[in-house]
Amino acid sequence: MSVIIEAESPLFGGYFGNDVVTELSELHTLGVAVALLSHGADLRGPGLYASHVPASPFKDA
């Protein structure tokens, strides 16, 4: 079995206290393969991105 965790958001909500690291550990213990998928503001702070990229959608945020 495998799962993809998007944007570092826990799959099981508050079941593990909203702690994705604990969730990953538990899934790994159960033999579940886990992939992490991140994009956009998941990888960089919006403010820093806006200060370096003129076309940033975060300029007016």
Secondary structure, DSSP 8 states (H G I E B T S, - for coil): -EEEEETT--TTGGGGTT-HHHHHHHHHHTT-EEEEE--GGGTS-HHHHHHH-TT-TTTT-
